[in-house]
Amino acid sequence: MTASLTCRKTHLLEAGSVYAWETADGITGNIVITADGSVARPCTPQGIPLGDMLLDKNIGDVEHPDPDPKVRRAFLITASAIFQERERQGHLPDVITRTYW
């Protein structure tokens, strides 16, 4: 099964960058990446963190994972795509489109 993900930067805050994301299945959400580009958290469209789930790329593990596997998977895919593009481009990108299996 092939799926796709689209992320776009919607806000640049002092605390970091907020991205709106959507999968081809119509699942949507928002994620904030800290200003140093190392921590991702689910958030509101305004950048307010939701819950305790976070991914620290320096540790490589999700802390306080959401019990819903679909939410957890979407969060991991989105955070990973943003982190990979940051590594590739040297800065947080404005738009990301990914196809995955």
Secondary structure, DSSP 8 states (H G I E B T S, - for coil): --EEEEEEEEEEETTEEEEEEEETTS-EEEEEEETTS-EEEEB-TTS-B-SS-EEETTTTEEES--S-HHHHHHHHHHHHHHHHHHHHHSS--SEEEEEE-
